[in-house]
Amino acid sequence: MSENYTALYEQHKKAGASFTDFGGWQMPLKYESELAEHHAVRNAAGLFDLSHMGEVWVTGPQAAAFLDYALVGKLSAVAEGRAKYSLICDADGGIIDDLITYRRSEDKFLVVPNAGNAAVVAAALLERAAGFDVVVKDASAETSLIAVQGPNAEAILLKLVPAEQHSLVTDLKYYAAVEVSIAGDELLLARTGYTGEDGFEIYVPNQDAAELWEALLEAGEGHGLIPAGLAARDSLRLEAGMPLYGNELSRHVNAYAAGLGPVVALSKESDFVGKEALAAIKAAGVGSTIGQKLVGLKGAGRRAARAHYSVLKDGTLIGEVTSGQPSPTLGYPVALAYVDVEHSAPGTTVEVDLRGKAEPFEVVPLPFYKRSK
């Protein structure tokens, strides 16, 4: 059993959560029904504990230049108050993690890595900081993260924010963050998410997390808000076509094969870790004309593909499923898979070996689900 518990562990126990180990943390898998939690996020709102995620602050006169070197994106071009999705890669172009970076001021950034990678990313940033006038501080251990996701998320937040700050919430753009008073505390509020819905993430000191969690649940009464666990989070992100580190992304995968080529800023004048390797990978056509490519698969039947199931074309192995399950929103099985590039075009029919029986699937564009705005 994992020894890492979030500051909200007792709240989850009290709510009857089933727990699972995730990235070395004991996290709620579901409360009563993962299906109900999934539909709540699509139709009303869900409350998530994301405190297993990392928080690494990068500050100093050369913070922007340093992050341009440490990550594949051009972080120096991010406006204050905005955020950027990026990757931290090995020298050979393999993905160490995908992460979000918030620019809080000219020389202050918050880097948010995934749960199991938080310590690895913090260590890599510290190592890469040599020669730069920056301070890298891993604040993961003292920071909790709570997300409210779903069409009613904004209305719920407004119940906890003073009237004079309501416009800070309503005007907040996607991939942006602002300091705002929530339930009486000045906290960092971000409009990001991993569900395909509108929603917010709130960074809060551990000692205030339980009080905020309860305040959000109370504010969500009448708005359909229920706590949601990792099972719903996984089905929601899969419908939204969002990759999960350890499934779609790893050190053995490069950005171009994963469909993340646009986040790699090869045009940056400055060098960055992995630049030479990624330039060579792109020039070779990996993920576009050779090798394998991440695609979406839609099942023709009722049975779902699962991670590591083989993808076939006319009986020949052409790839492997990385994530798959029935889509609660769409009503048919969906999956993400790496397949040979020549079979990756939308409309291509393939088969997935579902424990000895080949079932038809169709390559479809991602995301599977897109909310109406």
C-alpha positions as CSV (number, residue, x, y, z in Angstrom):
1,M,0.0,0.0,0.0
2,S,1.2,3.5,-0.9
3,E,2.4,5.7,1.9
4,N,1.4,9.0,0.3
5,Y,-1.9,10.5,1.3
6,T,-3.3,13.8,0.3
7,A,-4.6,16.4,2.8
8,L,-8.1,15.4,1.7
9,Y,-7.8,11.7,2.5
10,E,-10.2,11.8,5.5
11,Q,-12.8,13.7,3.4
12,H,-12.7,10.9,0.8
13,K,-12.9,8.2,3.5
14,K,-15.9,10.0,5.0
15,A,-17.6,10.1,1.6
16,G,-17.2,6.3,1.1
17,A,-14.5,6.4,-1.5
18,S,-12.8,3.3,-2.9
19,F,-9.1,3.9,-3.1
20,T,-6.4,2.9,-5.6
21,D,-2.6,3.5,-5.8
22,F,-1.9,6.2,-8.4
23,G,1.6,7.5,-8.9
24,G,2.5,6.4,-5.4
25,W,-0.5,8.1,-3.8
26,Q,-3.7,6.6,-2.3
27,M,-6.3,8.3,-4.4
28,P,-10.1,7.9,-4.6
29,L,-11.0,5.7,-7.6
30,K,-14.7,6.3,-7.2
31,Y,-17.3,7.2,-4.5
32,E,-20.6,5.6,-5.3
33,S,-20.6,5.2,-9.1
34,E,-18.0,6.2,-11.6
35,L,-20.7,6.4,-14.3
36,A,-22.7,8.9,-12.2
37,E,-19.5,10.9,-11.6
38,H,-18.7,10.9,-15.3
39,H,-22.2,12.1,-16.2
40,A,-22.2,14.7,-13.4
41,V,-19.1,16.4,-15.0
42,R,-20.6,16.3,-18.5
43,N,-24.0,17.7,-17.3
44,A,-23.5,19.5,-14.1
45,A,-20.2,19.5,-12.1
46,G,-17.6,17.2,-10.4
47,L,-15.2,17.9,-7.6
48,F,-11.7,16.3,-8.0
49,D,-8.8,16.0,-5.6
50,L,-5.6,16.5,-7.7
51,S,-3.3,17.0,-4.8
52,H,-1.0,14.2,-6.1
53,M,0.1,16.5,-8.9
54,G,3.3,18.4,-8.5
55,E,4.0,22.1,-8.1
56,V,7.4,23.5,-8.9
57,W,8.1,27.2,-8.7
58,V,10.8,28.7,-11.0
59,T,11.8,32.3,-10.1
60,G,14.6,34.7,-11.0
61,P,15.8,37.1,-13.6
62,Q,16.5,34.3,-16.1
63,A,13.3,32.2,-15.3
64,A,11.9,32.6,-18.9
65,A,15.2,31.8,-20.6
66,F,15.8,28.8,-18.4
67,L,12.3,27.3,-19.1
68,D,12.9,27.9,-22.8
69,Y,16.0,25.7,-22.4
70,A,14.4,23.1,-20.0
71,L,11.2,22.6,-21.9
72,V,10.3,22.1,-25.6
73,G,8.0,25.1,-25.8
74,K,8.7,28.8,-25.9
75,L,7.7,29.8,-22.4
76,S,9.3,33.3,-22.7
77,A,6.4,34.1,-25.1
78,V,3.7,33.3,-22.6
79,A,2.0,36.4,-21.3
80,E,1.7,37.1,-17.6
81,G,-1.4,35.4,-16.2
82,R,-1.5,32.8,-19.0
83,A,-0.5,29.2,-19.2
84,K,1.1,26.8,-21.7
85,Y,1.0,23.1,-22.2
86,S,4.4,21.7,-22.9
87,L,6.8,18.7,-22.6
88,I,10.0,18.1,-20.8
89,C,12.1,15.7,-22.8
90,D,15.3,13.7,-22.7
91,A,18.3,14.6,-24.9
92,D,17.1,11.9,-27.3
93,G,13.6,13.4,-27.5
94,G,11.8,10.9,-25.2
95,I,9.1,12.4,-23.1
96,I,9.9,12.7,-19.4
97,D,6.5,14.3,-18.7
98,D,3.8,16.5,-20.2
99,L,3.0,19.5,-18.0
100,I,1.4,22.9,-17.7
101,T,3.4,26.0,-16.9
102,Y,1.7,29.2,-15.6
103,R,3.5,32.6,-15.9
104,R,2.6,34.5,-12.8
105,S,4.9,37.5,-13.4
106,E,7.9,38.5,-15.5
107,D,10.2,36.3,-13.5
108,K,7.9,33.8,-11.7
109,F,6.5,30.6,-13.2
110,L,4.6,27.6,-11.8
111,V,5.4,24.3,-13.4
112,V,2.8,21.5,-12.8
113,P,4.0,18.0,-13.6
114,N,2.0,14.7,-13.3
115,A,1.8,12.8,-10.0
116,G,4.3,10.0,-10.5
117,N,6.7,12.3,-12.3
118,A,6.7,15.3,-9.9
119,A,10.0,14.4,-8.2
120,V,11.6,13.4,-11.5
121,V,10.6,16.7,-13.1
122,A,11.7,18.7,-10.1
123,A,15.1,17.0,-10.2
124,A,15.5,17.5,-13.9
125,L,14.7,21.2,-13.6
126,L,17.2,21.6,-10.8
127,E,19.9,19.8,-12.9
128,R,19.1,22.0,-15.9
129,A,19.2,25.2,-13.9
130,A,23.0,25.1,-13.6
131,G,24.3,28.3,-15.2
132,F,21.0,30.1,-15.0
133,D,20.1,32.9,-12.5
134,V,17.0,31.0,-11.2
135,V,15.7,29.4,-8.1
136,V,13.8,26.1,-8.5
137,K,11.6,25.2,-5.5
138,D,9.5,22.0,-5.3
139,A,6.4,23.0,-3.4
140,S,4.5,19.8,-4.1
141,A,4.6,18.5,-0.5
142,E,2.9,21.5,0.9
143,T,0.4,22.3,-1.9
144,S,-3.1,20.8,-2.5
145,L,-5.0,21.1,-5.8
146,I,-8.7,20.9,-6.1
147,A,-10.6,21.0,-9.4
148,V,-14.2,21.8,-10.2
149,Q,-15.1,20.6,-13.7
150,G,-18.4,20.8,-15.6
151,P,-20.8,23.3,-17.1
152,N,-21.9,24.5,-13.7
153,A,-18.3,25.1,-12.4
154,E,-18.4,28.8,-12.9
155,A,-21.7,29.3,-11.1
156,I,-20.4,27.3,-8.1
157,L,-17.2,29.3,-7.9
158,L,-19.1,32.6,-8.0
159,K,-20.9,31.6,-4.8
160,L,-17.5,31.5,-2.9
161,V,-15.9,34.6,-4.5
162,P,-16.7,38.2,-3.3
163,A,-19.1,40.1,-5.7
164,E,-16.4,42.6,-6.6
165,Q,-14.2,39.8,-7.9
166,H,-16.8,38.0,-9.9
167,S,-15.5,39.5,-13.2
168,L,-12.1,37.9,-12.4
169,V,-13.7,34.5,-12.6
170,T,-16.1,35.2,-15.5
171,D,-13.5,36.9,-17.6
172,L,-10.8,34.3,-17.0
173,K,-9.8,32.7,-20.3
174,Y,-8.9,29.1,-20.9
175,Y,-5.3,28.4,-20.0
176,A,-5.1,31.4,-17.7
177,A,-4.9,31.9,-13.9
178,V,-5.6,34.7,-11.4
179,E,-5.3,35.3,-7.7
180,V,-8.8,35.5,-6.2
181,S,-10.4,35.3,-2.8
182,I,-12.2,31.9,-2.5
183,A,-14.1,31.1,0.7
184,G,-12.1,33.9,2.4
185,D,-8.6,32.9,1.3
186,E,-6.4,34.4,-1.4
187,L,-5.8,31.5,-3.8
188,L,-4.5,30.8,-7.3
189,L,-7.4,29.9,-9.6
190,A,-6.7,28.4,-13.0
191,R,-9.1,27.8,-15.9
192,T,-7.6,24.6,-17.1
193,G,-8.7,21.0,-17.0
194,Y,-8.4,17.4,-18.1
195,T,-12.1,16.5,-18.8
196,G,-13.1,18.2,-22.0
197,E,-15.4,20.5,-20.0
198,D,-15.1,24.0,-18.7
199,G,-13.7,24.0,-15.2
200,F,-11.3,25.4,-12.7
201,E,-8.3,24.2,-10.6
202,I,-7.5,25.8,-7.3
203,Y,-4.1,25.7,-5.7
204,V,-4.4,25.8,-1.9
205,P,-2.0,25.2,1.1
206,N,-2.5,21.7,2.6
207,Q,-3.8,23.1,5.9
208,D,-6.7,24.9,4.1
209,A,-7.6,22.1,1.7
210,A,-10.3,20.3,3.7
211,E,-12.1,23.5,4.5
212,L,-12.1,24.5,0.9
213,W,-13.3,21.1,-0.2
214,E,-16.3,21.3,2.2
215,A,-17.1,24.9,1.1
216,L,-17.1,23.8,-2.5
217,L,-19.4,20.9,-1.8
218,E,-21.8,23.2,0.0
219,A,-21.7,25.8,-2.8
220,G,-22.4,23.0,-5.3
221,E,-25.7,22.0,-3.6
222,G,-28.4,22.7,-6.1
223,H,-25.9,22.7,-9.0
224,G,-25.5,18.9,-9.2
225,L,-21.9,18.9,-7.9
226,I,-20.6,15.5,-6.6
227,P,-17.1,14.4,-5.7
228,A,-15.5,12.4,-8.6
229,G,-12.6,9.9,-8.6
230,L,-9.9,8.8,-10.9
231,A,-12.1,6.3,-12.8
232,A,-14.4,9.2,-14.0
233,R,-11.3,11.4,-14.7
234,D,-9.9,8.7,-16.9
235,S,-13.1,8.1,-18.9
236,L,-13.6,11.9,-19.3
237,R,-10.0,12.6,-20.5
238,L,-10.2,9.6,-22.9
239,E,-13.4,11.0,-24.5
240,A,-11.6,14.4,-24.8
241,G,-8.7,12.6,-26.5
242,M,-6.2,13.7,-23.9
243,P,-3.0,11.6,-23.4
244,L,-2.1,10.1,-20.1
245,Y,1.5,9.7,-19.1
246,G,2.4,6.1,-18.7
247,N,-0.3,5.1,-21.3
248,E,0.1,7.3,-24.4
249,L,3.3,9.1,-23.3
250,S,6.6,7.8,-22.0
251,R,10.4,8.1,-22.5
252,H,10.0,5.7,-25.4
253,V,7.6,8.0,-27.2
254,N,8.4,11.2,-29.1
255,A,6.2,14.2,-29.5
256,Y,5.6,13.7,-33.2
257,A,4.4,10.2,-33.0
258,A,2.1,11.3,-30.1
259,G,0.5,14.0,-32.2
260,L,2.2,16.7,-30.0
261,G,4.5,18.1,-32.6
262,P,2.9,21.6,-32.5
263,V,4.1,22.1,-28.8
264,V,7.7,21.6,-29.9
265,A,9.2,25.0,-30.7
266,L,12.1,24.1,-33.0
267,S,12.0,27.7,-34.2
268,K,13.3,28.9,-30.8
269,E,16.7,30.6,-31.5
270,S,18.0,29.3,-28.2
271,D,18.9,25.6,-27.6
272,F,16.7,23.3,-25.5
273,V,17.2,19.8,-24.2
274,G,16.2,17.4,-26.9
275,K,16.2,20.0,-29.8
276,E,18.7,18.3,-32.0
277,A,17.1,14.9,-31.6
278,L,13.5,16.2,-32.1
279,A,14.6,18.1,-35.2
280,A,16.0,14.9,-36.7
281,I,12.9,12.9,-35.8
282,K,10.7,15.5,-37.5
283,A,12.9,15.7,-40.6
284,A,12.8,11.9,-40.8
285,G,9.0,12.0,-40.9
286,V,8.3,10.0,-37.7
287,G,4.6,10.1,-36.9
288,S,3.7,11.5,-40.3
289,T,5.3,9.3,-43.1
290,I,7.1,6.6,-41.1
291,G,6.8,4.7,-37.9
292,Q,3.7,4.8,-35.8
293,K,1.2,7.5,-34.9
294,L,-1.3,7.9,-32.1
295,V,-4.9,7.7,-33.3
296,G,-8.5,7.5,-32.1
297,L,-10.4,4.3,-32.6
298,K,-14.2,3.9,-32.6
299,G,-15.7,0.5,-31.9
300,A,-18.3,-0.9,-34.3
301,G,-19.6,-3.3,-31.6
302,R,-20.3,-3.2,-27.9
303,R,-17.0,-4.7,-26.6
304,A,-14.3,-2.2,-25.6
305,A,-10.6,-2.4,-26.4
306,R,-8.2,-2.1,-23.4
307,A,-4.6,-1.1,-23.0
308,H,-2.1,-3.4,-24.6
309,Y,-4.6,-5.1,-26.9
310,S,-3.2,-5.7,-30.4
311,V,-4.4,-3.7,-33.4
312,L,-4.6,-5.7,-36.6
313,K,-5.1,-5.0,-40.3
314,D,-6.2,-8.1,-42.3
315,G,-4.8,-10.2,-39.5
316,T,-1.4,-8.5,-39.5
317,L,-0.2,-6.7,-36.3
318,I,0.0,-3.0,-37.0
319,G,-0.1,-1.5,-33.5
320,E,-1.3,-1.5,-29.8
321,V,-4.0,0.1,-27.8
322,T,-2.8,2.4,-25.1
323,S,-6.2,3.3,-23.5
324,G,-9.7,2.1,-24.1
325,Q,-13.2,1.7,-22.6
326,P,-16.9,2.2,-23.4
327,S,-17.7,5.9,-23.8
328,P,-20.5,6.8,-21.3
329,T,-21.3,10.0,-23.2
330,L,-21.2,8.7,-26.7
331,G,-22.5,5.2,-26.1
332,Y,-19.9,3.2,-28.0
333,P,-16.3,1.9,-27.3
334,V,-13.4,4.3,-27.9
335,A,-9.7,3.8,-27.7
336,L,-6.3,5.5,-28.3
337,A,-3.7,3.4,-30.0
338,Y,-0.4,3.6,-31.8
339,V,-0.7,2.2,-35.3
340,D,1.6,2.1,-38.3
341,V,1.4,5.4,-40.2
342,E,0.1,3.9,-43.4
343,H,-3.1,2.7,-41.5
344,S,-3.6,6.0,-39.5
345,A,-5.9,7.9,-41.8
346,P,-9.4,8.7,-40.5
347,G,-11.9,6.3,-42.0
348,T,-9.5,3.3,-42.0
349,T,-11.0,0.1,-40.7
350,V,-8.9,-2.0,-38.4
351,E,-9.5,-4.9,-36.0
352,V,-8.6,-5.1,-32.3
353,D,-7.9,-8.5,-30.8
354,L,-10.4,-8.6,-27.9
355,R,-9.0,-11.6,-26.0
356,G,-8.9,-13.9,-29.0
357,K,-11.6,-12.4,-31.1
358,A,-10.9,-9.7,-33.7
359,E,-13.5,-6.9,-33.6
360,P,-13.8,-4.0,-36.1
361,F,-12.8,-0.5,-35.1
362,E,-12.6,2.6,-37.3
363,V,-9.8,5.3,-37.1
364,V,-11.5,8.6,-36.3
365,P,-10.3,12.1,-35.7
366,L,-9.6,13.3,-32.1
367,P,-11.2,14.3,-29.8
368,F,-14.1,11.8,-29.6
369,Y,-16.1,14.3,-27.6
370,K,-16.1,18.1,-27.9
371,R,-18.3,20.2,-25.7
372,S,-20.6,22.8,-27.2
373,K,-19.6,26.3,-26.1
